[in-house]
C-alpha cells in the first residue's frame, strides 16, 4: 500500500479527472513533490506506459525532481534506474523519464501516456505545441502544467486563460499562494517582503500574473530623490560601473544603516576607456579614499580597447577594490534588486538619490520594457546608468537570496 501525503491544495489538483490541468502556485508550494507523486501513481497504474517529467533545462530536471522521485518510490517498485539518462523503470515495465526542453526537438518521435511540465512558464511554447502535445495524441495522454507565473506576455498566461474558454471542458486550472501550500511558515513569507518589491512579491509568493510592461523601475518615485544623499568621506566610496565604449557609466554612493545614498554619477563619452573612468574617479575623490567598485561581472574577462588588461584588473591597478560575482547577474535579479531597494513590499526605502544624478534619475523615470519581451528596451539609450546602479545594488544588498524560500536562479525576463 502506497501512502500519499498531500496537503489540501495539492490534493485538489491530484484528484482532478481533467485531462489537462494547469497549476499556478507560489514558491515552495510543493509543486515538484506533487509532480513526482502524480508520475509515480500514474506509472504504477499503467503497465508498460511511458511518462515524462519536463523542466526548462536538463540540469533543472535533475536538480528538482530526480532525488524526489527516488525518495518517494519504494525500492521494491523499481526494476532499473539509469542515473545518466535520468530514467526509472518500474516492475510493471512502465517508465518515468526526466527531460529538459531546451532542445525540445530532440524529444520528437515519442509516444507518451502522460507528462508533467514543471516551471512551464519558463519553457518555449514550441516545446508544448510542436513536440509534447503531438506525443500525447495516440494514447490520449494527460498533461499537468505547474509553474510560478512570469507575467501576462507569455504563452503560459494564454494557456491559463484558455482553461476558462475550453469548449471541450478538458482543461482545469488552479491558483494557490505560498501560504496556501502549507509548507512555509507565515513569518518566512513575511520576511520575504523585505527582500522583494511589491510586484515581484505578488508574482513569486501570491502567484499573481503581473503585467511586465511599462516602466522597469516601478518602485521609483520622487520620494527616492533627496538632497540628504550626500558623500560621507570617512565611509568607503562605492561605485556601480557599467562598461561601455560610449557612454561609460558609473554611480557613486555610500552606505550607512543599511541604506544606500547615491550622491554622484559619472558619464564618459567619446570612446572613453576604463583607465579614463578610473582617472575621473580619482580626480574627484582623491587617491587616499577607499574605493570599492561593484562593476558589470563580464568585465572580469573582457579587455578594454587597445589595452591588455581586463576591465576589472584596470580598476584594481588603479587602487580600487572590486566586488562582483564570478558569473553575470541575471537580468531578472537586477530589476528585482533595484525595485526592492527603491521600495520593498513592506514600503521601506533603502536607497536615496541626489537630484544632481540626472542621468540615473532619467533612467529610472523613463526606462521601459521592450514590447512583448519582458526585457528592458536598450534602444532608448538610458539603460547604462540603470545597469551601473543595478550592479551596485545587487552587490551591496544581495537581495536575490531568499534563504529558505529559494532563489530566482532560472527566472529570467
Phi and psi in degrees as a GROMACS rama.xvg file:
@    title "Ramachandran Plot"
@    xaxis  label "Phi"
@    yaxis  label "Psi"
@TYPE xy
-91.584  125.672  UNK-2
-91.4037  125.343  UNK-3
-113.561  119.565  UNK-4
-110.676  100.663  UNK-5
-122.858  141.903  UNK-6
-71.9856  166.465  UNK-7
-56.1732  -45.8235  UNK-8
-65.0425  -42.3174  UNK-9
-62.6376  -40.6255  UNK-10
-63.6466  -33.3283  UNK-11
-59.0188  -41.5062  UNK-12
-71.8708  -44.5641  UNK-13
-60.7981  -40.328  UNK-14
-87.5435  -3.0613  UNK-15
-66.9747  142.101  UNK-16
-96.9548  2.75884  UNK-17
-66.9771  147.853  UNK-18
-71.1618  -39.5575  UNK-19
-120.496  124.864  UNK-20
-127.496  140.296  UNK-21
-125.397  118.487  UNK-22
-113.898  118.598  UNK-23
-107.768  124.215  UNK-24
-148.853  157.537  UNK-25
-75.1273  173.292  UNK-26
-60.4323  145.713  UNK-27
59.4562  26.1051  UNK-28
-67.9791  -29.0143  UNK-29
104.535  26.8408  UNK-30
-63.5999  -44.7543  UNK-31
-71.6856  -35.2893  UNK-32
-62.5293  -44.6829  UNK-33
-58.6612  -41.8952  UNK-34
-60.3114  -43.6027  UNK-35
-69.6014  -38.9766  UNK-36
-61.7206  -42.6932  UNK-37
-58.3903  -48.4853  UNK-38
-65.2316  -44.4715  UNK-39
-63.6454  -48.4426  UNK-40
-65.196  -39.145  UNK-41
-69.0753  -39.2849  UNK-42
-65.9571  -37.9353  UNK-43
-67.4043  -31.1023  UNK-44
-87.8596  -5.33665  UNK-45
-132.236  84.2426  UNK-46
-56.5803  137.113  UNK-47
76.4795  3.50811  UNK-48
-87.5194  161.279  UNK-49
-117.676  133.022  UNK-50
-129.889  142.624  UNK-51
-112.185  141.651  UNK-52
-109.91  121.236  UNK-53
-117.111  136.805  UNK-54
-126.748  167.076  UNK-55
-57.899  -31.1348  UNK-56
-135.777  158.494  UNK-57
-62.1741  -40.0684  UNK-58
-62.2439  -40.8967  UNK-59
-64.6623  -40.7301  UNK-60
-58.4315  -42.3259  UNK-61
-68.715  -45.5575  UNK-62
-67.1656  -36.9669  UNK-63
-84.811  -46.4457  UNK-64
-112.532  -26.0697  UNK-65
-60.7389  -48.652  UNK-66
-65.8638  -37.1809  UNK-67
-64.3235  -45.0032  UNK-68
-60.2631  -46.1248  UNK-69
-65.9909  -26.7689  UNK-70
-79.2625  -39.3784  UNK-71
-85.3413  -20.8062  UNK-72
-91.8949  117.307  UNK-73
-58.2983  144.638  UNK-74
-57.8855  -34.3665  UNK-75
-67.4193  -12.1675  UNK-76
-94.2101  -6.64165  UNK-77
-101.463  120.591  UNK-78
-82.736  -43.9678  UNK-79
-149.992  157.604  UNK-80
-140.593  123.077  UNK-81
-110.473  104.878  UNK-82
-71.4878  -24.6998  UNK-83
-76.897  -47.18  UNK-84
-90.8858  -2.1002  UNK-85
53.7969  59.6194  UNK-86
-133.053  130.397  UNK-87
-114.571  130.767  UNK-88
-110.332  127.319  UNK-89
-87.9485  169.891  UNK-90
-66.6525  -16.3737  UNK-91
-94.8332  13.3143  UNK-92
72.1822  7.55808  UNK-93
-78.8522  155.43  UNK-94
-130.283  148.214  UNK-95
-121.652  121.297  UNK-96
-119.849  137.365  UNK-97
-99.2337  130.385  UNK-98
-133.742  153.353  UNK-99
-105.927  143.659  UNK-100
-98.4715  11.9892  UNK-101
-65.3067  -24.3349  UNK-102
-126.672  68.2236  UNK-103
-60.4985  -32.6269  UNK-104
-62.9159  -22.7472  UNK-105
-70.445  -11.7029  UNK-106
-93.4972  -0.57134  UNK-107
-64.7749  154.26  UNK-108
90.0922  0.710234  UNK-109
-95.6565  154.671  UNK-110
-114.681  123.563  UNK-111
-121.201  144.578  UNK-112
-93.4118  -18.0448  UNK-113
-174.906  158.114  UNK-114
-150.768  142.57  UNK-115
-110.251  127.834  UNK-116
-108.871  99.8028  UNK-117
-89.1157  137.353  UNK-118
53.336  48.5186  UNK-119
-61.3268  -29.5514  UNK-120
-62.9315  -17.9393  UNK-121
-103.865  12.4501  UNK-122
-98.9641  161.578  UNK-123
-78.6465  143.774  UNK-124
-59.5664  -34.0958  UNK-125
-60.2666  -31.5924  UNK-126
-58.5808  -38.4709  UNK-127
-80.573  -54.8245  UNK-128
-69.9488  -36.9315  UNK-129
-98.7654  -19.4791  UNK-130
-120.571  -58.9303  UNK-131
-75.0104  -44.9034  UNK-132
-58.5818  -46.0454  UNK-133
-62.0151  -30.5827  UNK-134
-68.5298  -17.0317  UNK-135
-91.7571  -8.53994  UNK-136
-64.9461  -50.5737  UNK-137
-69.3764  -27.7007  UNK-138
-103.593  8.31702  UNK-139
49.0051  47.5055  UNK-140
-70.3361  164.264  UNK-141
-103.186  165.66  UNK-142
-143.364  138.651  UNK-143
-120.941  116.095  UNK-144
-97.0836  128.021  UNK-145
-131.009  133.542  UNK-146
-171.805  158.205  UNK-147
-84.8489  152.89  UNK-148
-77.8816  161.608  UNK-149
-130.303  24.437  UNK-150
105.533  175.403  UNK-151
-91.3938  -12.9572  UNK-152
-92.0321  61.5708  UNK-153
-151.672  156.961  UNK-154
-66.3348  -30.1926  UNK-155
-67.4883  -36.9529  UNK-156
-65.7283  -40.2375  UNK-157
-61.091  -39.6967  UNK-158
-64.6708  -41.2122  UNK-159
-58.4844  -44.4785  UNK-160
-67.1015  -36.0319  UNK-161
-62.5094  -29.5791  UNK-162
-55.5606  -31.5898  UNK-163
-82.766  -15.1821  UNK-164
-108.186  -6.46795  UNK-165
-54.2525  113.757  UNK-166
-69.7075  -23.5424  UNK-167
-91.4225  -5.66352  UNK-168
57.7896  36.6107  UNK-169
-92.1816  -8.71647  UNK-170
-111.714  148.331  UNK-171
-144.406  147.042  UNK-172
-133.612  155.773  UNK-173
-140.206  152.242  UNK-174
-136.487  121.333  UNK-175
-130.603  143.281  UNK-176
-82.4154  169.927  UNK-177
-58.4851  -44.8936  UNK-178
-59.0498  -41.304  UNK-179
-65.2867  -22.0459  UNK-180
-68.9569  -25.9775  UNK-181
77.8836  11.8217  UNK-182
-104.388  -13.8185  UNK-183
-122.134  127.27  UNK-184
-60.282  143.899  UNK-185
-55.4632  -33.6546  UNK-186
-67.4756  -28.9041  UNK-187
-70.1998  -40.3389  UNK-188
-65.8505  -40.2181  UNK-189
-62.9277  -38.6093  UNK-190
-63.4101  -31.5585  UNK-191
-65.978  -22.5072  UNK-192
-61.8242  -28.9904  UNK-193
-79.8535  -9.11787  UNK-194
-109.418  0.0261908  UNK-195
-138.159  150.256  UNK-196
-74.876  165.919  UNK-197
-60.2174  -42.3764  UNK-198
-66.2501  -43.8536  UNK-199
-67.1816  -37.2703  UNK-200
-61.4218  -44.6042  UNK-201
-59.6749  -40.2808  UNK-202
-69.3996  -47.897  UNK-203
-78.0291  -34.8138  UNK-204
-115.162  -18.4491  UNK-205
-110.408  4.73627  UNK-206
55.9607  43.4788  UNK-207
-97.5829  133.368  UNK-208
-77.7131  103.209  UNK-209
-92.2524  143.831  UNK-210
-81.2746  102.263  UNK-211
-86.1254  68.3461  UNK-212
-140.369  170.183  UNK-213
77.6665  -146.212  UNK-214
-66.7131  142.033  UNK-215
-76.5609  -47.8287  UNK-216
-86.7491  70.9515  UNK-217
-68.9451  -18.8186  UNK-218
-87.6095  -9.61136  UNK-219
-76.2292  139.41  UNK-220
-151.827  176.153  UNK-221
-61.5659  -19.5798  UNK-222
-66.6536  -18.8502  UNK-223
-84.6788  -7.31873  UNK-224
-97.6984  124.431  UNK-225
-153.366  137.106  UNK-226
-72.8647  -8.25296  UNK-227
-75.5923  -9.45301  UNK-228
-77.6126  87.4177  UNK-229
-121.771  159.485  UNK-230
-71.3258  143.029  UNK-231
-123.965  97.0339  UNK-232
-57.1459  -22.9743  UNK-233
-78.1618  -11.1247  UNK-234
-95.4109  154.266  UNK-235
-59.7231  142.274  UNK-236
-83.5755  123.058  UNK-237
-103.351  131.749  UNK-238
-119.545  130.669  UNK-239
-100.674  129.967  UNK-240
-130.571  126.75  UNK-241
-112.376  115.368  UNK-242
-80.3262  114.059  UNK-243
-144.33  150.112  UNK-244
-67.6618  -40.8009  UNK-245
-160.223  104.844  UNK-246
-91.8518  163.716  UNK-247
-99.1699  127.008  UNK-248
-119.437  145.799  UNK-249
-150.233  152.172  UNK-250
-123.903  146.48  UNK-251
-116.238  134.169  UNK-252
-151.429  165.597  UNK-253
-127.495  158.772  UNK-254
-124.367  126.898  UNK-255
-143.718  135.522  UNK-256
52.7317  43.57  UNK-257
60.7863  26.2397  UNK-258
-126.808  137.517  UNK-259
-99.0771  129.745  UNK-260
-116.501  107.324  UNK-261
-91.7458  113.569  UNK-262
-114.656  -6.53728  UNK-263
-156.816  162.022  UNK-264
-141.744  156.975  UNK-265
-129.322  125.525  UNK-266
-130.549  113.935  UNK-267
-113.006  129.168  UNK-268
-116.947  -177.653  UNK-269
76.376  29.0531  UNK-270
78.7216  31.5338  UNK-271
-64.6652  146.555  UNK-272
-100.05  174.484  UNK-273
-65.1851  -32.5951  UNK-274
-60.2383  -42.7642  UNK-275
-61.7946  -39.9729  UNK-276
-64.8002  -46.3966  UNK-277
-60.9948  -41.6612  UNK-278
-61.9777  -38.5228  UNK-279
-65.5643  -40.8451  UNK-280
-62.0204  -46.5604  UNK-281
-64.8419  -37.3588  UNK-282
-64.9333  -29.123  UNK-283
-86.1829  -35.4149  UNK-284
-123.49  1.91746  UNK-285
83.3542  170.223  UNK-286
-92.4397  -12.2775  UNK-287
-91.4439  -10.0069  UNK-288
-76.8452  138.645  UNK-289
-75.1725  122.274  UNK-290
-119.979  125.638  UNK-291
-115.268  116.188  UNK-292
-96.7592  134.263  UNK-293
-119.499  81.1021  UNK-294
-94.7553  177.64  UNK-295
-55.1609  122.587  UNK-296
-58.2484  -27.4539  UNK-297
-66.9695  -15.6967  UNK-298
-68.0693  -8.42119  UNK-299
-75.5107  -17.0707  UNK-300
-114.766  -24.2508  UNK-301
-87.604  137.8  UNK-302
-98.6479  136.632  UNK-303
-69.6359  165.572  UNK-304
-56.2146  122.717  UNK-305
67.8673  13.0505  UNK-306
-127.696  142.331  UNK-307
-79.1935  -9.41685  UNK-308
-95.8434  151.888  UNK-309
-73.5625  163.45  UNK-310
-58.9719  -41.472  UNK-311
-64.6528  -41.7636  UNK-312
-65.9871  -33.4338  UNK-313
-63.4015  -42.1687  UNK-314
-63.1085  -40.4816  UNK-315
-65.8655  -42.5452  UNK-316
-65.4414  -21.0645  UNK-317
-85.6967  1.47726  UNK-318
96.2317  8.04831  UNK-319
-91.7974  146.057  UNK-320
-81.6511  144.202  UNK-321
-119.434  121.816  UNK-322
-118.701  116.568  UNK-323
-164.968  151.286  UNK-324
-73.3527  165.398  UNK-325
-71.7217  -33.7129  UNK-326
-111.918  155.802  UNK-327
-62.1943  147.109  UNK-328
-66.5116  146.297  UNK-329
-79.0519  145.889  UNK-330
-56.5842  -43.2585  UNK-331
-58.9063  -44.0864  UNK-332
-63.6218  -39.0412  UNK-333
-65.289  -44.4582  UNK-334
-64.0846  -44.1674  UNK-335
-61.5636  -44.3393  UNK-336
-63.2652  -42.9373  UNK-337
-61.3972  -49.6001  UNK-338
-65.1171  -34.6138  UNK-339
-69.1924  -41.159  UNK-340
-65.4847  -37.0224  UNK-341
-69.9129  -40.5481  UNK-342
-168.243  111.383  UNK-343
-85.8612  -177.836  UNK-344
-70.8301  -10.976  UNK-345
-95.8234  8.01541  UNK-346
65.2478  35.6815  UNK-347
-102.837  132.926  UNK-348
-100.764  132.386  UNK-349
-121.11  17.5995  UNK-350
-151.019  132.426  UNK-351
-129.624  144.183  UNK-352
-126.322  132.26  UNK-353
-72.3645  144.372  UNK-354
-58.1271  -22.0666  UNK-355
-69.6029  -15.6536  UNK-356
-82.0074  67.0828  UNK-357
-67.023  -37.6304  UNK-358
-67.4898  -41.6283  UNK-359
-65.8942  -45.1895  UNK-360
-62.2178  -40.2521  UNK-361
-61.3641  -42.3647  UNK-362
-63.4075  -44.1618  UNK-363
-66.486  -30.3951  UNK-364
-84.2215  -23.1067  UNK-365
-122.454  -18.0999  UNK-366
-66.8683  124.716  UNK-367
-122.244  169.571  UNK-368
-78.8447  143.381  UNK-369
-67.6629  135.608  UNK-370
-53.4164  128.182  UNK-371
73.9358  9.01585  UNK-372
-115.231  -27.4709  UNK-373
71.4159  12.8004  UNK-374
-113.773  145.556  UNK-375
-57.9747  142.354  UNK-376
-83.2027  101.341  UNK-377
-73.7722  -14.0346  UNK-378
-70.2497  -12.687  UNK-379
-77.0998  -18.2766  UNK-380
76.6754  14.0833  UNK-381
-116.288  8.85255  UNK-382
-80.6268  -17.7753  UNK-383
-66.4078  -46.2608  UNK-384
-64.5251  -38.5599  UNK-385
-60.9929  -44.4146  UNK-386
-64.1479  -43.839  UNK-387
-58.5836  -44.6912  UNK-388
-63.2161  -42.0329  UNK-389
-62.2989  -42.3409  UNK-390
-61.882  -39.8516  UNK-391
-64.9185  -48.4163  UNK-392
-62.6065  -44.3327  UNK-393
-59.25  -45.0864  UNK-394
-70.8452  -35.6924  UNK-395
-79.3305  -31.7065  UNK-396
-111.768  -21.1018  UNK-397
47.1188  51.4274  UNK-398
-76.7997  -4.41075  UNK-399
-88.9463  -3.6398  UNK-400
-94.5178  111.264  UNK-401
-96.1792  11.142  UNK-402
61.5956  -121.781  UNK-403
-64.4246  -15.8613  UNK-404
-94.8274  2.34196  UNK-405
91.5841  -177.694  UNK-406
-125.257  171.367  UNK-407
-96.1591  37.5605  UNK-408
-58.7286  -31.3206  UNK-409
-117.743  13.0772  UNK-410
-91.4534  100.856  UNK-411
-118.698  141.842  UNK-412
